[in-house]
Amino acid sequence: MRRVLMLTLLVLSSVLPVSKAQDAKGCTDPAMFPNRIPGYVISRCDAGNTAHDFTWPGGKRQVLGRKTEVVYRSADMGSRAEPKFIAANYANALRKIGASFMMDPAKTTLGDRVLATVPIDGRDVWVWLGSDSGVVNNRWETYKLIIVAPDAAVQVITAQKMLDALNKDGFVTLYINFETGKWDVPASAQATLAEIVTLMRQQSHLKLSVEGHTDNVGQAAANKTLSENRARAVREALQAAGVPAARLKSQGFGAEKPVADNRSEDGRAKNRRVELVRF
């Protein structure tokens, strides 16, 4: 995504960048939009490989790829901005890089939604903006950005591909889009779990250790507990689907075994993973 990193878009070029002192820990502005609306801080963020359904009048599209979600919250009531103001600024930034709009705030009555695609490195990166809560006095308390960069490599890993990786490397890496701080196995992972079950049925002597890993954001002890809970949740889901308990075990390593640089969001995302290891 070299072109994204080189962009110097300004949502509001006449305004100095807002202090990020109150941003949620580990959250930063997306590279496409380095400056947010003045008076807003990041209340939460998430990133991972998953599928997202985009809908607009007359259309619907499921996009599979790298999803980044950032929610902004007004620092106080006086800093809240009108939906049209927020949407128009992001839409203008997108126009400067040749975006195509499915929902253009300049062409709608309310003007409070943005849905567009931007051609980057031969792929159409999808961008959505809207409210994350109700409108109060015609002002947004929060607004949300969703950016999905399609990736042909992001797909359900088949049982055969898992077996190939296990035979070659002794392990296979899975990126399951858990909610931040939680370990409930998301619905988006069900297809991958089904492939693991198929693999275990086809390879009757195979035994797997489900191993959880996190990035280095937060306390080390909490990260290790989180990774243990996520690995256990995957193991229990496989057992519930019929895989014998004797063929599975689970453990968590927290941030102890990174595979990428934790100083970047992309690196942290790669470190938030589950590995299936042959034993």
Contacts in CASP RR format, 6 or more apart in sequence:
PFRMAT RR
TARGET T0000
AUTHOR 0000-0000-0000
METHOD contacts of the structure
MODEL  1
MRRVLMLTLLVLSSVLPVSKAQDAKGCTDPAMFPNRIPGYVISRCDAGNT
AHDFTWPGGKRQVLGRKTEVVYRSADMGSRAEPKFIAANYANALRKIGAS
FMMDPAKTTLGDRVLATVPIDGRDVWVWLGSDSGVVNNRWETYKLIIVAP
DAAVQVITAQKMLDALNKDGFVTLYINFETGKWDVPASAQATLAEIVTLM
RQQSHLKLSVEGHTDNVGQAAANKTLSENRARAVREALQAAGVPAARLKS
QGFGAEKPVADNRSEDGRAKNRRVELVRF
1 31 0 8 1.000
1 120 0 8 1.000
1 121 0 8 1.000
1 149 0 8 1.000
2 121 0 8 1.000
3 120 0 8 1.000
3 121 0 8 1.000
4 31 0 8 1.000
4 32 0 8 1.000
4 120 0 8 1.000
4 125 0 8 1.000
5 31 0 8 1.000
7 31 0 8 1.000
7 32 0 8 1.000
7 97 0 8 1.000
8 34 0 8 1.000
9 32 0 8 1.000
9 33 0 8 1.000
9 34 0 8 1.000
9 35 0 8 1.000
9 93 0 8 1.000
9 96 0 8 1.000
9 97 0 8 1.000
10 34 0 8 1.000
10 35 0 8 1.000
10 93 0 8 1.000
11 33 0 8 1.000
11 35 0 8 1.000
11 36 0 8 1.000
11 37 0 8 1.000
11 89 0 8 1.000
11 90 0 8 1.000
11 93 0 8 1.000
12 35 0 8 1.000
12 37 0 8 1.000
12 38 0 8 1.000
12 89 0 8 1.000
15 35 0 8 1.000
15 38 0 8 1.000
17 34 0 8 1.000
17 35 0 8 1.000
18 35 0 8 1.000
18 36 0 8 1.000
18 38 0 8 1.000
18 39 0 8 1.000
18 40 0 8 1.000
18 41 0 8 1.000
20 28 0 8 1.000
20 41 0 8 1.000
20 42 0 8 1.000
22 41 0 8 1.000
22 75 0 8 1.000
23 41 0 8 1.000
23 42 0 8 1.000
24 42 0 8 1.000
24 43 0 8 1.000
24 44 0 8 1.000
24 45 0 8 1.000
25 217 0 8 1.000
25 218 0 8 1.000
26 45 0 8 1.000
26 217 0 8 1.000
27 42 0 8 1.000
27 44 0 8 1.000
27 45 0 8 1.000
27 70 0 8 1.000
28 42 0 8 1.000
28 45 0 8 1.000
28 265 0 8 1.000
29 35 0 8 1.000
29 36 0 8 1.000
29 42 0 8 1.000
29 70 0 8 1.000
30 68 0 8 1.000
30 70 0 8 1.000
30 145 0 8 1.000
30 147 0 8 1.000
32 93 0 8 1.000
32 118 0 8 1.000
32 125 0 8 1.000
32 127 0 8 1.000
32 147 0 8 1.000
33 90 0 8 1.000
33 93 0 8 1.000
33 145 0 8 1.000
36 42 0 8 1.000
36 72 0 8 1.000
37 72 0 8 1.000
37 81 0 8 1.000
37 85 0 8 1.000
37 86 0 8 1.000
37 89 0 8 1.000
37 143 0 8 1.000
38 79 0 8 1.000
38 81 0 8 1.000
39 74 0 8 1.000
39 75 0 8 1.000
39 76 0 8 1.000
39 79 0 8 1.000
39 81 0 8 1.000
40 72 0 8 1.000
40 73 0 8 1.000
40 74 0 8 1.000
40 75 0 8 1.000
40 79 0 8 1.000
40 81 0 8 1.000
40 143 0 8 1.000
41 72 0 8 1.000
41 73 0 8 1.000
41 75 0 8 1.000
42 70 0 8 1.000
42 71 0 8 1.000
42 72 0 8 1.000
42 73 0 8 1.000
43 71 0 8 1.000
43 72 0 8 1.000
43 73 0 8 1.000
43 142 0 8 1.000
44 70 0 8 1.000
44 71 0 8 1.000
44 180 0 8 1.000
45 68 0 8 1.000
45 69 0 8 1.000
45 70 0 8 1.000
45 71 0 8 1.000
45 180 0 8 1.000
46 67 0 8 1.000
46 68 0 8 1.000
46 69 0 8 1.000
46 179 0 8 1.000
46 180 0 8 1.000
47 66 0 8 1.000
47 67 0 8 1.000
47 68 0 8 1.000
47 69 0 8 1.000
47 265 0 8 1.000
47 269 0 8 1.000
48 66 0 8 1.000
48 67 0 8 1.000
48 68 0 8 1.000
48 175 0 8 1.000
48 177 0 8 1.000
48 269 0 8 1.000
48 272 0 8 1.000
49 65 0 8 1.000
49 66 0 8 1.000
49 67 0 8 1.000
49 151 0 8 1.000
49 154 0 8 1.000
49 175 0 8 1.000
49 177 0 8 1.000
49 269 0 8 1.000
50 64 0 8 1.000
50 65 0 8 1.000
50 67 0 8 1.000
50 177 0 8 1.000
50 186 0 8 1.000
50 188 0 8 1.000
51 62 0 8 1.000
51 63 0 8 1.000
51 64 0 8 1.000
51 65 0 8 1.000
51 188 0 8 1.000
52 62 0 8 1.000
52 63 0 8 1.000
52 67 0 8 1.000
52 126 0 8 1.000
52 146 0 8 1.000
52 148 0 8 1.000
53 60 0 8 1.000
53 61 0 8 1.000
53 62 0 8 1.000
54 60 0 8 1.000
54 61 0 8 1.000
54 62 0 8 1.000
54 63 0 8 1.000
54 102 0 8 1.000
54 115 0 8 1.000
54 126 0 8 1.000
54 128 0 8 1.000
54 148 0 8 1.000
56 102 0 8 1.000
56 103 0 8 1.000
56 115 0 8 1.000
57 103 0 8 1.000
59 102 0 8 1.000
61 126 0 8 1.000
63 126 0 8 1.000
63 148 0 8 1.000
63 150 0 8 1.000
64 150 0 8 1.000
64 151 0 8 1.000
64 154 0 8 1.000
64 155 0 8 1.000
65 148 0 8 1.000
65 149 0 8 1.000
65 150 0 8 1.000
65 151 0 8 1.000
65 154 0 8 1.000
66 148 0 8 1.000
66 149 0 8 1.000
66 151 0 8 1.000
66 154 0 8 1.000
66 269 0 8 1.000
67 146 0 8 1.000
67 147 0 8 1.000
67 148 0 8 1.000
67 177 0 8 1.000
68 145 0 8 1.000
68 146 0 8 1.000
68 147 0 8 1.000
68 148 0 8 1.000
68 265 0 8 1.000
69 144 0 8 1.000
69 145 0 8 1.000
69 146 0 8 1.000
69 147 0 8 1.000
70 144 0 8 1.000
70 145 0 8 1.000
71 132 0 8 1.000
71 142 0 8 1.000
71 143 0 8 1.000
71 144 0 8 1.000
71 145 0 8 1.000
72 142 0 8 1.000
72 143 0 8 1.000
72 144 0 8 1.000
72 145 0 8 1.000
73 141 0 8 1.000
73 142 0 8 1.000
74 80 0 8 1.000
74 81 0 8 1.000
74 139 0 8 1.000
74 140 0 8 1.000
74 141 0 8 1.000
74 142 0 8 1.000
80 136 0 8 1.000
80 137 0 8 1.000
80 139 0 8 1.000
80 140 0 8 1.000
80 141 0 8 1.000
81 139 0 8 1.000
81 140 0 8 1.000
82 138 0 8 1.000
82 139 0 8 1.000
82 140 0 8 1.000
83 110 0 8 1.000
83 111 0 8 1.000
83 112 0 8 1.000
83 130 0 8 1.000
83 131 0 8 1.000
83 135 0 8 1.000
83 138 0 8 1.000
83 139 0 8 1.000
83 140 0 8 1.000
83 143 0 8 1.000
84 105 0 8 1.000
84 110 0 8 1.000
84 111 0 8 1.000
84 112 0 8 1.000
86 112 0 8 1.000
86 129 0 8 1.000
86 140 0 8 1.000
86 143 0 8 1.000
87 105 0 8 1.000
87 111 0 8 1.000
87 112 0 8 1.000
87 113 0 8 1.000
87 114 0 8 1.000
87 129 0 8 1.000
87 130 0 8 1.000
88 105 0 8 1.000
88 106 0 8 1.000
88 111 0 8 1.000
90 114 0 8 1.000
90 127 0 8 1.000
90 129 0 8 1.000
90 145 0 8 1.000
91 101 0 8 1.000
91 104 0 8 1.000
91 105 0 8 1.000
91 106 0 8 1.000
91 114 0 8 1.000
91 116 0 8 1.000
94 101 0 8 1.000
94 114 0 8 1.000
94 116 0 8 1.000
94 118 0 8 1.000
94 127 0 8 1.000
97 118 0 8 1.000
98 118 0 8 1.000
98 119 0 8 1.000
99 116 0 8 1.000
99 117 0 8 1.000
99 118 0 8 1.000
99 127 0 8 1.000
100 116 0 8 1.000
100 117 0 8 1.000
100 118 0 8 1.000
100 124 0 8 1.000
101 107 0 8 1.000
101 114 0 8 1.000
101 115 0 8 1.000
101 116 0 8 1.000
102 115 0 8 1.000
102 116 0 8 1.000
102 117 0 8 1.000
103 113 0 8 1.000
103 114 0 8 1.000
103 115 0 8 1.000
103 116 0 8 1.000
104 114 0 8 1.000
104 116 0 8 1.000
105 111 0 8 1.000
105 112 0 8 1.000
105 113 0 8 1.000
105 114 0 8 1.000
112 130 0 8 1.000
112 131 0 8 1.000
113 128 0 8 1.000
113 129 0 8 1.000
113 130 0 8 1.000
114 127 0 8 1.000
114 128 0 8 1.000
114 129 0 8 1.000
114 130 0 8 1.000
115 126 0 8 1.000
115 127 0 8 1.000
115 128 0 8 1.000
115 129 0 8 1.000
116 126 0 8 1.000
116 127 0 8 1.000
117 124 0 8 1.000
117 125 0 8 1.000
117 126 0 8 1.000
117 127 0 8 1.000
118 124 0 8 1.000
118 125 0 8 1.000
118 127 0 8 1.000
119 125 0 8 1.000
120 149 0 8 1.000
123 149 0 8 1.000
123 150 0 8 1.000
123 151 0 8 1.000
124 150 0 8 1.000
125 147 0 8 1.000
125 148 0 8 1.000
125 149 0 8 1.000
125 150 0 8 1.000
126 146 0 8 1.000
126 147 0 8 1.000
126 148 0 8 1.000
126 149 0 8 1.000
126 150 0 8 1.000
127 145 0 8 1.000
127 146 0 8 1.000
127 147 0 8 1.000
128 144 0 8 1.000
128 145 0 8 1.000
128 146 0 8 1.000
128 147 0 8 1.000
129 143 0 8 1.000
129 144 0 8 1.000
129 145 0 8 1.000
129 146 0 8 1.000
130 143 0 8 1.000
130 144 0 8 1.000
131 140 0 8 1.000
131 142 0 8 1.000
131 143 0 8 1.000
131 144 0 8 1.000
132 142 0 8 1.000
132 143 0 8 1.000
132 144 0 8 1.000
133 140 0 8 1.000
133 141 0 8 1.000
133 142 0 8 1.000
134 140 0 8 1.000
134 141 0 8 1.000
154 175 0 8 1.000
156 191 0 8 1.000
156 192 0 8 1.000
156 195 0 8 1.000
157 172 0 8 1.000
157 174 0 8 1.000
157 192 0 8 1.000
157 195 0 8 1.000
158 195 0 8 1.000
159 195 0 8 1.000
159 196 0 8 1.000
159 198 0 8 1.000
159 199 0 8 1.000
159 202 0 8 1.000
161 172 0 8 1.000
162 172 0 8 1.000
162 195 0 8 1.000
162 196 0 8 1.000
162 199 0 8 1.000
162 276 0 8 1.000
163 199 0 8 1.000
163 202 0 8 1.000
163 203 0 8 1.000
165 171 0 8 1.000
165 172 0 8 1.000
165 173 0 8 1.000
166 172 0 8 1.000
166 206 0 8 1.000
166 276 0 8 1.000
166 278 0 8 1.000
170 277 0 8 1.000
170 278 0 8 1.000
171 275 0 8 1.000
171 276 0 8 1.000
171 277 0 8 1.000
171 278 0 8 1.000
172 275 0 8 1.000
172 276 0 8 1.000
173 259 0 8 1.000
173 273 0 8 1.000
173 274 0 8 1.000
173 275 0 8 1.000
174 192 0 8 1.000
174 273 0 8 1.000
174 274 0 8 1.000
174 275 0 8 1.000
174 276 0 8 1.000
175 269 0 8 1.000
175 272 0 8 1.000
175 273 0 8 1.000
175 274 0 8 1.000
176 185 0 8 1.000
176 186 0 8 1.000
176 188 0 8 1.000
176 189 0 8 1.000
176 192 0 8 1.000
176 230 0 8 1.000
176 234 0 8 1.000
176 273 0 8 1.000
176 274 0 8 1.000
177 186 0 8 1.000
177 188 0 8 1.000
177 189 0 8 1.000
178 184 0 8 1.000
178 185 0 8 1.000
178 186 0 8 1.000
178 230 0 8 1.000
178 272 0 8 1.000
179 186 0 8 1.000
181 226 0 8 1.000
183 226 0 8 1.000
183 229 0 8 1.000
183 230 0 8 1.000
183 232 0 8 1.000
183 233 0 8 1.000
184 233 0 8 1.000
185 193 0 8 1.000
185 233 0 8 1.000
185 234 0 8 1.000
185 237 0 8 1.000
193 234 0 8 1.000
193 237 0 8 1.000
193 238 0 8 1.000
193 241 0 8 1.000
194 241 0 8 1.000
196 208 0 8 1.000
196 238 0 8 1.000
196 243 0 8 1.000
196 276 0 8 1.000
197 238 0 8 1.000
197 241 0 8 1.000
197 242 0 8 1.000
197 243 0 8 1.000
199 206 0 8 1.000
200 206 0 8 1.000
200 208 0 8 1.000
200 238 0 8 1.000
200 243 0 8 1.000
200 247 0 8 1.000
206 247 0 8 1.000
206 278 0 8 1.000
207 246 0 8 1.000
207 247 0 8 1.000
207 248 0 8 1.000
207 249 0 8 1.000
207 278 0 8 1.000
207 279 0 8 1.000
208 247 0 8 1.000
208 248 0 8 1.000
208 249 0 8 1.000
208 276 0 8 1.000
208 277 0 8 1.000
208 278 0 8 1.000
208 279 0 8 1.000
209 248 0 8 1.000
209 249 0 8 1.000
209 250 0 8 1.000
209 251 0 8 1.000
209 276 0 8 1.000
209 277 0 8 1.000
209 278 0 8 1.000
209 279 0 8 1.000
210 231 0 8 1.000
210 232 0 8 1.000
210 234 0 8 1.000
210 235 0 8 1.000
210 238 0 8 1.000
210 248 0 8 1.000
210 249 0 8 1.000
210 250 0 8 1.000
210 251 0 8 1.000
210 274 0 8 1.000
210 275 0 8 1.000
210 276 0 8 1.000
211 231 0 8 1.000
211 250 0 8 1.000
211 251 0 8 1.000
211 252 0 8 1.000
211 253 0 8 1.000
211 274 0 8 1.000
211 275 0 8 1.000
211 276 0 8 1.000
211 277 0 8 1.000
212 227 0 8 1.000
212 228 0 8 1.000
212 230 0 8 1.000
212 231 0 8 1.000
212 250 0 8 1.000
212 251 0 8 1.000
212 252 0 8 1.000
212 253 0 8 1.000
212 254 0 8 1.000
212 273 0 8 1.000
212 274 0 8 1.000
212 275 0 8 1.000
213 227 0 8 1.000
213 252 0 8 1.000
213 253 0 8 1.000
213 254 0 8 1.000
213 255 0 8 1.000
213 256 0 8 1.000
213 257 0 8 1.000
213 258 0 8 1.000
213 259 0 8 1.000
213 271 0 8 1.000
213 272 0 8 1.000
213 273 0 8 1.000
213 274 0 8 1.000
213 275 0 8 1.000
214 223 0 8 1.000
214 224 0 8 1.000
214 226 0 8 1.000
214 227 0 8 1.000
214 254 0 8 1.000
214 255 0 8 1.000
214 271 0 8 1.000
214 272 0 8 1.000
215 223 0 8 1.000
215 255 0 8 1.000
215 258 0 8 1.000
215 262 0 8 1.000
215 267 0 8 1.000
215 268 0 8 1.000
215 269 0 8 1.000
215 271 0 8 1.000
215 272 0 8 1.000
216 223 0 8 1.000
216 255 0 8 1.000
216 258 0 8 1.000
216 262 0 8 1.000
216 268 0 8 1.000
216 271 0 8 1.000
217 223 0 8 1.000
217 262 0 8 1.000
217 268 0 8 1.000
220 254 0 8 1.000
220 255 0 8 1.000
223 254 0 8 1.000
223 255 0 8 1.000
224 252 0 8 1.000
224 253 0 8 1.000
224 254 0 8 1.000
224 255 0 8 1.000
224 256 0 8 1.000
226 254 0 8 1.000
227 252 0 8 1.000
227 253 0 8 1.000
227 254 0 8 1.000
228 250 0 8 1.000
228 251 0 8 1.000
228 252 0 8 1.000
230 252 0 8 1.000
230 274 0 8 1.000
231 250 0 8 1.000
231 251 0 8 1.000
231 252 0 8 1.000
231 274 0 8 1.000
232 250 0 8 1.000
234 250 0 8 1.000
234 274 0 8 1.000
235 248 0 8 1.000
235 249 0 8 1.000
235 250 0 8 1.000
238 248 0 8 1.000
239 245 0 8 1.000
239 248 0 8 1.000
249 279 0 8 1.000
255 262 0 8 1.000
255 271 0 8 1.000
258 271 0 8 1.000
259 270 0 8 1.000
259 271 0 8 1.000
259 273 0 8 1.000
260 266 0 8 1.000
260 267 0 8 1.000
260 268 0 8 1.000
260 270 0 8 1.000
260 271 0 8 1.000
261 267 0 8 1.000
262 268 0 8 1.000
262 271 0 8 1.000
END
